Amino acid sequence: MPLNSDIDGVLSDFRGLARGHFSSVARSTKGRPMRVADIGARALKELDLQSGGSRDILGQNWHLIIPSNLAERCSFEHVKGGTLTISAENAAVKQQLLFVSRGILKNAQTFLPDVKKLRIL
């Protein structure tokens, strides 16, 4: 008996769950091997470790984005999906960052226009 082409839907119906989307994605290389240099460049792009990336820009301008009394007591984690994530030293620093979060977001947008939200941990 041949397998059903909609095996995900059959399993979802059997379990009583909503149907999900396919988790597999077609390879961008269409099955051809990639050069090692291309793999490294792609990994650096995904990790944003290239010079001039958002991590470098934030690191160089951190004292201009965060108020001077808080800049030493917090650090940025990453920028993903338009959200700048900041890690605070403790709860008191987090509260102070929340009070000035609009100014921080506006300052961050001058250097990284794609930042739309701020998340403080």
MOPAC internal coordinates of N, CA, C and O (Angstrom, degrees):
PM7 1SCF
backbone

  N    0.0000 0     0.00 0     0.00 0    0    0    0
  C    1.4464 1     0.00 0     0.00 0    1    0    0
  C    1.5301 1   108.42 1     0.00 0    2    1    0
  O    1.2310 1   119.57 1   -53.30 1    3    2    1
  N    1.3275 1   118.43 1   126.70 1    3    2    1
  C    1.4631 1   120.00 1  -178.66 1    5    3    2
  C    1.5236 1   111.19 1   -71.51 1    6    5    3
  O    1.2310 1   121.12 1   -27.70 1    7    6    5
  N    1.3461 1   115.46 1   152.30 1    7    6    5
  C    1.4583 1   120.28 1   178.36 1    9    7    6
  C    1.5194 1   110.59 1   -72.65 1   10    9    7
  O    1.2310 1   121.50 1   -34.02 1   11   10    9
  N    1.2907 1   114.73 1   145.98 1   11   10    9
  C    1.4514 1   121.11 1   178.30 1   13   11   10
  C    1.5356 1   108.72 1   -70.97 1   14   13   11
  O    1.2310 1   119.71 1   -43.67 1   15   14   13
  N    1.3269 1   118.16 1   136.33 1   15   14   13
  C    1.4636 1   120.45 1  -179.60 1   17   15   14
  C    1.5274 1   111.63 1   -69.47 1   18   17   15
  O    1.2310 1   119.96 1   158.76 1   19   18   17
  N    1.3124 1   117.68 1   -21.24 1   19   18   17
  C    1.4596 1   122.05 1   179.33 1   21   19   18
  C    1.5283 1   109.49 1  -105.40 1   22   21   19
  O    1.2310 1   120.73 1  -125.48 1   23   22   21
  N    1.3378 1   116.21 1    54.52 1   23   22   21
  C    1.4668 1   120.07 1  -176.12 1   25   23   22
  C    1.5235 1   111.52 1   -64.06 1   26   25   23
  O    1.2310 1   119.98 1   148.44 1   27   26   25
  N    1.3562 1   117.65 1   -31.56 1   27   26   25
  C    1.4566 1   120.81 1   178.06 1   29   27   26
  C    1.5264 1   110.05 1   -63.68 1   30   29   27
  O    1.2310 1   120.33 1   138.47 1   31   30   29
  N    1.3210 1   116.97 1   -41.53 1   31   30   29
  C    1.4560 1   120.79 1   179.09 1   33   31   30
  C    1.5162 1   112.19 1   -67.59 1   34   33   31
  O    1.2310 1   120.13 1   142.03 1   35   34   33
  N    1.3244 1   117.36 1   -37.97 1   35   34   33
  C    1.4647 1   121.34 1   178.71 1   37   35   34
  C    1.5207 1   110.23 1   -63.84 1   38   37   35
  O    1.2310 1   120.54 1   134.51 1   39   38   37
  N    1.3395 1   116.57 1   -45.49 1   39   38   37
  C    1.4643 1   120.15 1   178.95 1   41   39   38
  C    1.5231 1   111.36 1   -65.02 1   42   41   39
  O    1.2310 1   120.22 1   141.44 1   43   42   41
  N    1.3240 1   117.18 1   -38.56 1   43   42   41
  C    1.4652 1   120.08 1   178.21 1   45   43   42
  C    1.5206 1   111.05 1   -64.54 1   46   45   43
  O    1.2310 1   120.41 1   138.27 1   47   46   45
  N    1.3365 1   116.83 1   -41.73 1   47   46   45
  C    1.4624 1   120.11 1   177.46 1   49   47   46
  C    1.5220 1   111.02 1   -64.07 1   50   49   47
  O    1.2310 1   120.48 1   139.85 1   51   50   49
  N    1.3185 1   116.69 1   -40.15 1   51   50   49
  C    1.4626 1   120.80 1  -179.35 1   53   51   50
  C    1.5273 1   111.11 1   -64.48 1   54   53   51
  O    1.2310 1   120.67 1   139.14 1   55   54   53
  N    1.3209 1   116.32 1   -40.86 1   55   54   53
  C    1.4667 1   120.57 1  -178.58 1   57   55   54
  C    1.5200 1   112.59 1   -82.67 1   58   57   55
  O    1.2310 1   120.13 1   166.86 1   59   58   57
  N    1.3296 1   117.36 1   -13.14 1   59   58   57
  C    1.4534 1   120.39 1  -178.65 1   61   59   58
  C    1.5178 1   113.02 1    79.20 1   62   61   59
  O    1.2310 1   120.71 1  -154.76 1   63   62   61
  N    1.3262 1   116.25 1    25.24 1   63   62   61
  C    1.4572 1   121.31 1  -179.68 1   65   63   62
  C    1.5209 1   110.21 1  -105.28 1   66   65   63
  O    1.2310 1   121.46 1   -15.81 1   67   66   65
  N    1.3137 1   114.82 1   164.19 1   67   66   65
  C    1.4565 1   119.47 1   175.48 1   69   67   66
  C    1.5215 1   109.67 1   -69.44 1   70   69   67
  O    1.2310 1   120.98 1   -30.17 1   71   70   69
  N    1.3037 1   115.73 1   149.83 1   71   70   69
  C    1.4631 1   119.29 1   179.52 1   73   71   70
  C    1.5179 1   109.52 1   -70.49 1   74   73   71
  O    1.2310 1   121.28 1   -44.68 1   75   74   73
  N    1.3165 1   115.17 1   135.32 1   75   74   73
  C    1.4595 1   120.60 1   179.10 1   77   75   74
  C    1.5104 1   111.22 1  -101.84 1   78   77   75
  O    1.2310 1   121.36 1    -4.74 1   79   78   77
  N    1.3059 1   115.01 1   175.26 1   79   78   77
  C    1.4530 1   120.78 1   176.75 1   81   79   78
  C    1.5230 1   108.23 1   -87.59 1   82   81   79
  O    1.2310 1   121.21 1   -19.75 1   83   82   81
  N    1.3162 1   115.29 1   160.25 1   83   82   81
  C    1.4469 1   119.25 1   178.23 1   85   83   82
  C    1.5194 1   109.58 1   -65.14 1   86   85   83
  O    1.2310 1   120.24 1   -44.25 1   87   86   85
  N    1.3092 1   117.14 1   135.75 1   87   86   85
  C    1.4564 1   121.07 1  -178.72 1   89   87   86
  C    1.5219 1   112.04 1   -88.08 1   90   89   87
  O    1.2310 1   120.02 1   165.55 1   91   90   89
  N    1.2999 1   117.56 1   -14.45 1   91   90   89
  C    1.4577 1   118.96 1  -179.45 1   93   91   90
  C    1.5244 1   109.87 1   -87.39 1   94   93   91
  O    1.2310 1   121.71 1   -32.85 1   95   94   93
  N    1.3152 1   114.34 1   147.15 1   95   94   93
  C    1.4546 1   121.37 1  -179.20 1   97   95   94
  C    1.5197 1   107.91 1  -127.74 1   98   97   95
  O    1.2310 1   120.48 1   -40.47 1   99   98   97
  N    1.3101 1   116.68 1   139.53 1   99   98   97
  C    1.4581 1   120.35 1   178.97 1  101   99   98
  C    1.5221 1   109.99 1   -64.42 1  102  101   99
  O    1.2310 1   120.05 1   -38.31 1  103  102  101
  N    1.3197 1   117.50 1   141.69 1  103  102  101
  C    1.4558 1   121.59 1   179.58 1  105  103  102
  C    1.5206 1   110.06 1   -68.21 1  106  105  103
  O    1.2310 1   121.33 1   -39.04 1  107  106  105
  N    1.3150 1   115.07 1   140.96 1  107  106  105
  C    1.4657 1   118.85 1   178.65 1  109  107  106
  C    1.5234 1   111.25 1   -72.93 1  110  109  107
  O    1.2310 1   120.25 1   160.22 1  111  110  109
  N    1.3406 1   117.12 1   -19.78 1  111  110  109
  C    1.4679 1   120.05 1  -179.73 1  113  111  110
  C    1.5152 1   112.06 1   -91.14 1  114  113  111
  O    1.2310 1   120.00 1   178.35 1  115  114  113
  N    1.3089 1   117.60 1    -1.65 1  115  114  113
  C    1.4695 1   123.42 1  -179.31 1  117  115  114
  C    1.5273 1   112.06 1    55.24 1  118  117  115
  O    1.2310 1   120.39 1  -144.98 1  119  118  117
  N    1.3324 1   116.86 1    35.02 1  119  118  117
  C    1.4586 1   121.93 1   175.64 1  121  119  118
  C    1.5151 1   115.08 1    87.83 1  122  121  119
  O    1.2310 1   120.10 1   172.69 1  123  122  121
  N    1.3346 1   117.42 1    -7.31 1  123  122  121
  C    1.4633 1   119.66 1   179.29 1  125  123  122
  C    1.5266 1   109.19 1   -81.15 1  126  125  123
  O    1.2310 1   120.14 1   -34.99 1  127  126  125
  N    1.3394 1   117.33 1   145.01 1  127  126  125
  C    1.4673 1   118.96 1   177.31 1  129  127  126
  C    1.5269 1   111.27 1   -68.68 1  130  129  127
  O    1.2310 1   121.25 1   -29.57 1  131  130  129
  N    1.3300 1   115.21 1   150.43 1  131  130  129
  C    1.4589 1   120.80 1   179.57 1  133  131  130
  C    1.5273 1   110.01 1  -104.61 1  134  133  131
  O    1.2310 1   121.00 1   -25.70 1  135  134  133
  N    1.3255 1   115.70 1   154.30 1  135  134  133
  C    1.4552 1   120.10 1   174.31 1  137  135  134
  C    1.5228 1   108.52 1   -73.17 1  138  137  135
  O    1.2310 1   120.44 1   -29.28 1  139  138  137
  N    1.3240 1   116.76 1   150.72 1  139  138  137
  C    1.4582 1   121.78 1  -178.35 1  141  139  138
  C    1.5340 1   110.48 1   -61.73 1  142  141  139
  O    1.2310 1   119.93 1   141.72 1  143  142  141
  N    1.3188 1   117.73 1   -38.28 1  143  142  141
  C    1.4680 1   120.82 1   179.29 1  145  143  142
  C    1.5297 1   111.13 1   -62.10 1  146  145  143
  O    1.2310 1   120.35 1   142.39 1  147  146  145
  N    1.3333 1   116.93 1   -37.61 1  147  146  145
  C    1.4614 1   120.32 1   179.04 1  149  147  146
  C    1.5227 1   111.14 1   -68.92 1  150  149  147
  O    1.2310 1   120.67 1   143.14 1  151  150  149
  N    1.3340 1   116.33 1   -36.86 1  151  150  149
  C    1.4705 1   120.12 1   178.12 1  153  151  150
  C    1.5218 1   109.74 1   -64.63 1  154  153  151
  O    1.2310 1   120.54 1   135.55 1  155  154  153
  N    1.3293 1   116.56 1   -44.45 1  155  154  153
  C    1.4636 1   120.47 1   178.70 1  157  155  154
  C    1.5160 1   112.39 1   -62.82 1  158  157  155
  O    1.2310 1   120.28 1   137.52 1  159  158  157
  N    1.3211 1   117.07 1   -42.48 1  159  158  157
  C    1.4692 1   120.81 1   179.19 1  161  159  158
  C    1.5217 1   111.11 1   -64.08 1  162  161  159
  O    1.2310 1   120.51 1   139.50 1  163  162  161
  N    1.3203 1   116.63 1   -40.50 1  163  162  161
  C    1.4677 1   120.36 1   178.36 1  165  163  162
  C    1.5288 1   110.96 1   -65.41 1  166  165  163
  O    1.2310 1   120.28 1   138.53 1  167  166  165
  N    1.3473 1   117.07 1   -41.47 1  167  166  165
  C    1.4651 1   120.21 1   179.02 1  169  167  166
  C    1.5229 1   111.26 1   -64.43 1  170  169  167
  O    1.2310 1   120.06 1   137.86 1  171  170  169
  N    1.3325 1   117.48 1   -42.14 1  171  170  169
  C    1.4665 1   120.18 1   177.62 1  173  171  170
  C    1.5189 1   111.37 1   -64.05 1  174  173  171
  O    1.2310 1   120.39 1   143.17 1  175  174  173
  N    1.3132 1   116.85 1   -36.83 1  175  174  173
  C    1.4592 1   120.01 1   179.06 1  177  175  174
  C    1.5253 1   110.18 1   -65.97 1  178  177  175
  O    1.2310 1   120.17 1   137.61 1  179  178  177
  N    1.3325 1   117.28 1   -42.39 1  179  178  177
  C    1.4634 1   120.49 1   179.94 1  181  179  178
  C    1.5164 1   111.56 1   -67.45 1  182  181  179
  O    1.2310 1   120.04 1   144.00 1  183  182  181
  N    1.3401 1   117.52 1   -36.00 1  183  182  181
  C    1.4600 1   121.10 1  -179.82 1  185  183  182
  C    1.5199 1   112.41 1   -84.93 1  186  185  183
  O    1.2310 1   120.19 1   170.10 1  187  186  185
  N    1.3233 1   117.24 1    -9.90 1  187  186  185
  C    1.4583 1   123.23 1  -179.81 1  189  187  186
  C    1.5256 1   111.05 1    58.54 1  190  189  187
  O    1.2310 1   120.57 1  -133.95 1  191  190  189
  N    1.3361 1   116.52 1    46.05 1  191  190  189
  C    1.4569 1   121.53 1   179.64 1  193  191  190
  C    1.5219 1   112.55 1  -101.78 1  194  193  191
  O    1.2310 1   119.54 1  -176.28 1  195  194  193
  N    1.2995 1   118.49 1     3.72 1  195  194  193
  C    1.4454 1   121.17 1   179.85 1  197  195  194
  C    1.5229 1   109.56 1   -71.11 1  198  197  195
  O    1.2310 1   120.78 1   -25.98 1  199  198  197
  N    1.3172 1   116.12 1   154.02 1  199  198  197
  C    1.4554 1   118.88 1   176.51 1  201  199  198
  C    1.5279 1   108.28 1   -66.74 1  202  201  199
  O    1.2310 1   120.98 1   -40.40 1  203  202  201
  N    1.3123 1   115.73 1   139.60 1  203  202  201
  C    1.4522 1   120.30 1  -177.25 1  205  203  202
  C    1.5176 1   113.53 1    86.90 1  206  205  203
  O    1.2310 1   119.87 1  -178.33 1  207  206  205
  N    1.3267 1   117.86 1     1.67 1  207  206  205
  C    1.4557 1   121.25 1   177.88 1  209  207  206
  C    1.5185 1   111.02 1   -75.47 1  210  209  207
  O    1.2310 1   120.85 1    -0.41 1  211  210  209
  N    1.3166 1   115.99 1   179.59 1  211  210  209
  C    1.4610 1   120.22 1  -176.60 1  213  211  210
  C    1.5274 1   112.17 1   -63.20 1  214  213  211
  O    1.2310 1   119.86 1   148.50 1  215  214  213
  N    1.3456 1   117.87 1   -31.50 1  215  214  213
  C    1.4636 1   119.90 1   178.63 1  217  215  214
  C    1.5308 1   111.15 1   -65.73 1  218  217  215
  O    1.2310 1   120.45 1   137.87 1  219  218  217
  N    1.3149 1   116.74 1   -42.13 1  219  218  217
  C    1.4650 1   120.20 1   178.23 1  221  219  218
  C    1.5179 1   111.37 1   -65.59 1  222  221  219
  O    1.2310 1   120.84 1   136.46 1  223  222  221
  N    1.3133 1   115.99 1   -43.54 1  223  222  221
  C    1.4649 1   120.28 1  -178.88 1  225  223  222
  C    1.5257 1   110.42 1   -62.86 1  226  225  223
  O    1.2310 1   120.18 1   136.11 1  227  226  225
  N    1.3305 1   117.26 1   -43.89 1  227  226  225
  C    1.4582 1   120.29 1   178.70 1  229  227  226
  C    1.5230 1   111.42 1   -66.69 1  230  229  227
  O    1.2310 1   120.48 1   139.75 1  231  230  229
  N    1.3244 1   116.68 1   -40.25 1  231  230  229
  C    1.4610 1   119.94 1  -179.52 1  233  231  230
  C    1.5203 1   112.40 1   -63.69 1  234  233  231
  O    1.2310 1   120.11 1   139.60 1  235  234  233
  N    1.3196 1   117.40 1   -40.40 1  235  234  233
  C    1.4642 1   120.98 1  -178.46 1  237  235  234
  C    1.5267 1   112.20 1   -74.16 1  238  237  235
  O    1.2310 1   119.97 1   150.51 1  239  238  237
  N    1.3111 1   117.65 1   -29.49 1  239  238  237
  C    1.4683 1   121.03 1  -173.92 1  241  239  238
  C    1.5241 1   113.40 1  -114.05 1  242  241  239
  O    1.2310 1   119.77 1  -161.75 1  243  242  241
  N    1.3074 1   118.04 1    18.25 1  243  242  241
  C    1.4646 1   121.60 1  -175.79 1  245  243  242
  C    1.5261 1   111.48 1   -59.74 1  246  245  243
  O    1.2310 1   120.15 1   139.45 1  247  246  245
  N    1.3213 1   117.31 1   -40.55 1  247  246  245
  C    1.4658 1   120.64 1  -179.06 1  249  247  246
  C    1.5313 1   112.33 1   -68.73 1  250  249  247
  O    1.2310 1   119.82 1   162.92 1  251  250  249
  N    1.3346 1   117.94 1   -17.08 1  251  250  249
  C    1.4629 1   121.21 1   176.29 1  253  251  250
  C    1.5223 1   112.18 1   -91.70 1  254  253  251
  O    1.2310 1   120.28 1   159.70 1  255  254  253
  N    1.3166 1   117.07 1   -20.30 1  255  254  253
  C    1.4668 1   121.68 1  -178.45 1  257  255  254
  C    1.5251 1   110.99 1   -87.84 1  258  257  255
  O    1.2310 1   120.58 1   135.89 1  259  258  257
  N    1.3122 1   116.50 1   -44.11 1  259  258  257
  C    1.4624 1   123.05 1  -176.88 1  261  259  258
  C    1.5282 1   109.02 1  -100.41 1  262  261  259
  O    1.2310 1   119.33 1   -37.78 1  263  262  261
  N    1.3403 1   118.88 1   142.22 1  263  262  261
  C    1.4665 1   119.88 1   175.20 1  265  263  262
  C    1.5308 1   111.24 1   -56.27 1  266  265  263
  O    1.2310 1   121.02 1   -33.71 1  267  266  265
  N    1.3313 1   115.65 1   146.29 1  267  266  265
  C    1.4770 1   120.52 1  -171.82 1  269  267  266
  C    1.5256 1   112.98 1   -60.66 1  270  269  267
  O    1.2310 1   119.51 1   148.24 1  271  270  269
  N    1.3284 1   118.54 1   -31.76 1  271  270  269
  C    1.4655 1   119.48 1  -179.49 1  273  271  270
  C    1.5313 1   112.51 1   -74.35 1  274  273  271
  O    1.2310 1   119.76 1   165.43 1  275  274  273
  N    1.3352 1   118.07 1   -14.57 1  275  274  273
  C    1.4629 1   121.57 1  -178.86 1  277  275  274
  C    1.5299 1   113.17 1  -111.29 1  278  277  275
  O    1.2310 1   119.83 1   166.47 1  279  278  277
  N    1.3081 1   117.94 1   -13.53 1  279  278  277
  C    1.4664 1   121.30 1  -172.97 1  281  279  278
  C    1.5290 1   112.27 1   -61.27 1  282  281  279
  O    1.2310 1   119.90 1   144.83 1  283  282  281
  N    1.3292 1   117.80 1   -35.17 1  283  282  281
  C    1.4691 1   121.23 1  -179.35 1  285  283  282
  C    1.5291 1   112.23 1   -79.88 1  286  285  283
  O    1.2310 1   120.03 1   165.88 1  287  286  285
  N    1.3212 1   117.54 1   -14.12 1  287  286  285
  C    1.4601 1   121.09 1  -173.86 1  289  287  286
  C    1.5201 1   113.72 1  -105.87 1  290  289  287
  O    1.2310 1   120.62 1  -170.41 1  291  290  289
  N    1.3474 1   116.42 1     9.59 1  291  290  289
  C    1.4577 1   120.63 1   177.09 1  293  291  290
  C    1.5219 1   108.95 1  -149.31 1  294  293  291
  O    1.2310 1   121.00 1   -15.26 1  295  294  293
  N    1.3161 1   115.70 1   164.74 1  295  294  293
  C    1.4622 1   120.88 1   179.32 1  297  295  294
  C    1.5249 1   108.80 1  -147.72 1  298  297  295
  O    1.2310 1   120.80 1   -21.96 1  299  298  297
  N    1.3265 1   116.08 1   158.04 1  299  298  297
  C    1.4569 1   119.09 1   178.33 1  301  299  298
  C    1.5193 1   109.01 1   -88.53 1  302  301  299
  O    1.2310 1   120.90 1   -35.07 1  303  302  301
  N    1.3044 1   115.88 1   144.93 1  303  302  301
  C    1.4589 1   121.96 1   178.15 1  305  303  302
  C    1.5236 1   110.17 1   -94.47 1  306  305  303
  O    1.2310 1   120.44 1   121.25 1  307  306  305
  N    1.3273 1   116.76 1   -58.75 1  307  306  305
  C    1.4571 1   121.49 1  -178.48 1  309  307  306
  C    1.5235 1   110.03 1  -167.94 1  310  309  307
  O    1.2310 1   121.91 1   -10.61 1  311  310  309
  N    1.3171 1   113.95 1   169.39 1  311  310  309
  C    1.4590 1   121.97 1   172.93 1  313  311  310
  C    1.5229 1   106.18 1  -122.34 1  314  313  311
  O    1.2310 1   120.72 1   -66.23 1  315  314  313
  N    1.3244 1   116.23 1   113.77 1  315  314  313
  C    1.4677 1   121.46 1   179.35 1  317  315  314
  C    1.5165 1   108.86 1  -137.20 1  318  317  315
  O    1.2310 1   121.07 1   -46.74 1  319  318  317
  N    1.3016 1   115.56 1   133.26 1  319  318  317
  C    1.4583 1   120.96 1   175.72 1  321  319  318
  C    1.5137 1   113.54 1    58.80 1  322  321  319
  O    1.2310 1   119.84 1  -148.22 1  323  322  321
  N    1.3244 1   117.91 1    31.78 1  323  322  321
  C    1.4500 1   121.08 1   179.78 1  325  323  322
  C    1.5093 1   114.39 1    79.36 1  326  325  323
  O    1.2310 1   119.80 1  -168.55 1  327  326  325
  N    1.3423 1   117.98 1    11.45 1  327  326  325
  C    1.4554 1   122.03 1   179.95 1  329  327  326
  C    1.5217 1   109.56 1  -115.61 1  330  329  327
  O    1.2310 1   120.70 1   -56.85 1  331  330  329
  N    1.3238 1   116.26 1   123.15 1  331  330  329
  C    1.4576 1   122.34 1   175.02 1  333  331  330
  C    1.5162 1   107.83 1   -90.23 1  334  333  331
  O    1.2310 1   120.47 1   -59.01 1  335  334  333
  N    1.3275 1   116.72 1   120.99 1  335  334  333
  C    1.4588 1   121.88 1  -179.45 1  337  335  334
  C    1.5186 1   108.76 1  -102.59 1  338  337  335
  O    1.2310 1   120.93 1   -54.41 1  339  338  337
  N    1.3365 1   115.82 1   125.59 1  339  338  337
  C    1.4633 1   122.92 1  -179.35 1  341  339  338
  C    1.5179 1   108.47 1  -117.18 1  342  341  339
  O    1.2310 1   120.67 1   -43.80 1  343  342  341
  N    1.3157 1   116.32 1   136.20 1  343  342  341
  C    1.4588 1   122.22 1   178.07 1  345  343  342
  C    1.5254 1   108.80 1  -104.54 1  346  345  343
  O    1.2310 1   120.45 1   -58.00 1  347  346  345
  N    1.3267 1   116.75 1   122.00 1  347  346  345
  C    1.4647 1   122.05 1  -179.86 1  349  347  346
  C    1.5155 1   110.28 1   -93.64 1  350  349  347
  O    1.2310 1   120.94 1   -27.16 1  351  350  349
  N    1.3220 1   115.80 1   152.84 1  351  350  349
  C    1.4643 1   122.20 1  -178.30 1  353  351  350
  C    1.5285 1   111.82 1   -66.48 1  354  353  351
  O    1.2310 1   120.25 1   139.62 1  355  354  353
  N    1.3347 1   117.12 1   -40.38 1  355  354  353
  C    1.4632 1   121.27 1   179.34 1  357  355  354
  C    1.5311 1   109.15 1  -155.58 1  358  357  355
  O    1.2310 1   120.64 1     3.42 1  359  358  357
  N    1.3144 1   116.39 1  -176.58 1  359  358  357
  C    1.4659 1   121.13 1  -175.27 1  361  359  358
  C    1.5218 1   112.30 1   -67.22 1  362  361  359
  O    1.2310 1   119.99 1   146.18 1  363  362  361
  N    1.3205 1   117.63 1   -33.82 1  363  362  361
  C    1.4601 1   120.45 1   179.58 1  365  363  362
  C    1.5273 1   110.94 1   -66.30 1  366  365  363
  O    1.2310 1   120.56 1   138.25 1  367  366  365
  N    1.3221 1   116.53 1   -41.75 1  367  366  365
  C    1.4631 1   120.75 1   177.93 1  369  367  366
  C    1.5225 1   109.81 1   -66.77 1  370  369  367
  O    1.2310 1   120.42 1   140.23 1  371  370  369
  N    1.3225 1   116.81 1   -39.77 1  371  370  369
  C    1.4653 1   120.37 1   178.36 1  373  371  370
  C    1.5278 1   110.29 1   -60.12 1  374  373  371
  O    1.2310 1   120.36 1   138.16 1  375  374  373
  N    1.3234 1   116.91 1   -41.84 1  375  374  373
  C    1.4623 1   120.71 1   179.81 1  377  375  374
  C    1.5248 1   110.95 1   -64.23 1  378  377  375
  O    1.2310 1   120.48 1   137.72 1  379  378  377
  N    1.3359 1   116.70 1   -42.28 1  379  378  377
  C    1.4585 1   120.01 1   178.63 1  381  379  378
  C    1.5309 1   111.10 1   -65.12 1  382  381  379
  O    1.2310 1   120.42 1   142.06 1  383  382  381
  N    1.3440 1   116.80 1   -37.94 1  383  382  381
  C    1.4645 1   120.59 1   176.86 1  385  383  382
  C    1.5290 1   111.31 1   -64.74 1  386  385  383
  O    1.2310 1   120.59 1   142.60 1  387  386  385
  N    1.3251 1   116.49 1   -37.40 1  387  386  385
  C    1.4640 1   120.17 1   178.48 1  389  387  386
  C    1.5271 1   111.40 1   -64.38 1  390  389  387
  O    1.2310 1   120.41 1   144.11 1  391  390  389
  N    1.3455 1   116.82 1   -35.89 1  391  390  389
  C    1.4611 1   120.36 1   179.27 1  393  391  390
  C    1.5337 1   111.69 1   -64.64 1  394  393  391
  O    1.2310 1   120.21 1   145.53 1  395  394  393
  N    1.3229 1   117.20 1   -34.47 1  395  394  393
  C    1.4723 1   120.86 1  -177.16 1  397  395  394
  C    1.5282 1   111.70 1  -107.78 1  398  397  395
  O    1.2310 1   120.00 1  -158.54 1  399  398  397
  N    1.3339 1   117.60 1    21.46 1  399  398  397
  C    1.4609 1   121.27 1  -173.64 1  401  399  398
  C    1.5318 1   112.94 1   -64.30 1  402  401  399
  O    1.2310 1   119.72 1   145.74 1  403  402  401
  N    1.3234 1   118.14 1   -34.26 1  403  402  401
  C    1.4742 1   119.90 1   178.41 1  405  403  402
  C    1.5263 1   111.19 1   -64.27 1  406  405  403
  O    1.2310 1   120.60 1   138.29 1  407  406  405
  N    1.3172 1   116.45 1   -41.71 1  407  406  405
  C    1.4610 1   120.28 1   177.80 1  409  407  406
  C    1.5154 1   111.83 1   -66.87 1  410  409  407
  O    1.2310 1   120.68 1   141.07 1  411  410  409
  N    1.3306 1   116.31 1   -38.93 1  411  410  409
  C    1.4697 1   120.30 1   178.02 1  413  411  410
  C    1.5164 1   110.42 1   -63.18 1  414  413  411
  O    1.2310 1   120.73 1   136.14 1  415  414  413
  N    1.3260 1   116.22 1   -43.86 1  415  414  413
  C    1.4576 1   120.35 1   179.95 1  417  415  414
  C    1.5302 1   111.11 1   -63.28 1  418  417  415
  O    1.2310 1   120.56 1   137.91 1  419  418  417
  N    1.3154 1   116.54 1   -42.09 1  419  418  417
  C    1.4682 1   120.62 1   179.36 1  421  419  418
  C    1.5293 1   110.20 1   -64.73 1  422  421  419
  O    1.2310 1   119.97 1   138.32 1  423  422  421
  N    1.3396 1   117.67 1   -41.68 1  423  422  421
  C    1.4658 1   121.25 1   178.49 1  425  423  422
  C    1.5222 1   111.10 1   -65.99 1  426  425  423
  O    1.2310 1   120.31 1   139.75 1  427  426  425
  N    1.3188 1   117.02 1   -40.25 1  427  426  425
  C    1.4644 1   120.68 1   179.90 1  429  427  426
  C    1.5209 1   111.06 1   -65.64 1  430  429  427
  O    1.2310 1   120.24 1   144.58 1  431  430  429
  N    1.3202 1   117.15 1   -35.42 1  431  430  429
  C    1.4600 1   120.81 1  -179.41 1  433  431  430
  C    1.5221 1   112.50 1   -69.40 1  434  433  431
  O    1.2310 1   119.90 1   158.35 1  435  434  433
  N    1.3256 1   117.80 1   -21.65 1  435  434  433
  C    1.4669 1   118.85 1   176.19 1  437  435  434
  C    1.5235 1   110.92 1   -68.39 1  438  437  435
  O    1.2310 1   120.38 1   148.99 1  439  438  437
  N    1.3375 1   116.89 1   -31.01 1  439  438  437
  C    1.4637 1   121.04 1  -179.92 1  441  439  438
  C    1.5265 1   112.33 1   -96.74 1  442  441  439
  O    1.2310 1   120.29 1   145.01 1  443  442  441
  N    1.3358 1   117.04 1   -34.99 1  443  442  441
  C    1.4650 1   122.76 1   179.75 1  445  443  442
  C    1.5284 1   108.37 1  -128.84 1  446  445  443
  O    1.2310 1   119.68 1   -88.17 1  447  446  445
  N    1.3298 1   118.22 1    91.83 1  447  446  445
  C    1.4698 1   120.59 1  -175.63 1  449  447  446
  C    1.5242 1   114.32 1   -63.63 1  450  449  447
  O    1.2310 1   119.42 1   160.36 1  451  450  449
  N    1.3389 1   118.70 1   -19.64 1  451  450  449
  C    1.4606 1   120.24 1  -178.20 1  453  451  450
  C    1.5249 1   112.69 1   -80.09 1  454  453  451
  O    1.2310 1   118.96 1   174.73 1  455  454  453
  N    1.3287 1   119.60 1    -5.27 1  455  454  453
  C    1.4675 1   122.37 1   178.49 1  457  455  454
  C    1.5225 1   107.88 1   -76.89 1  458  457  455
  O    1.2310 1   120.76 1   -57.40 1  459  458  457
  N    1.3288 1   116.15 1   122.60 1  459  458  457
  C    1.4656 1   121.68 1  -178.67 1  461  459  458
  C    1.5264 1   113.00 1  -115.98 1  462  461  459
  O    1.2310 1   120.49 1   156.62 1  463  462  461
  N    1.3376 1   116.66 1   -23.38 1  463  462  461
  C    1.4651 1   120.63 1  -177.18 1  465  463  462
  C    1.5147 1   109.58 1  -133.34 1  466  465  463
  O    1.2310 1   121.59 1   -18.00 1  467  466  465
  N    1.3264 1   114.55 1   162.00 1  467  466  465
  C    1.4581 1   121.38 1   177.52 1  469  467  466
  C    1.5185 1   107.93 1  -127.48 1  470  469  467
  O    1.2310 1   120.70 1   -47.01 1  471  470  469
  N    1.3130 1   116.27 1   132.99 1  471  470  469
  C    1.4667 1   121.23 1   178.23 1  473  471  470
  C    1.5174 1   107.47 1  -125.43 1  474  473  471
  O    1.2310 1   120.36 1   -53.24 1  475  474  473
  N    1.3168 1   116.92 1   126.76 1  475  474  473
  C    1.4593 1   121.60 1  -177.30 1  477  475  474
  C    1.5175 1   108.96 1  -115.95 1  478  477  475
  O    1.2310 1   121.24 1   -56.10 1  479  478  477
  N    1.3125 1   115.24 1   123.90 1  479  478  477
  C    1.4716 1   122.13 1  -179.71 1  481  479  478
  C    1.4952 1   111.04 1  -101.71 1  482  481  479
  O    1.2310 1   120.10 1   180.00 1  483  482  481

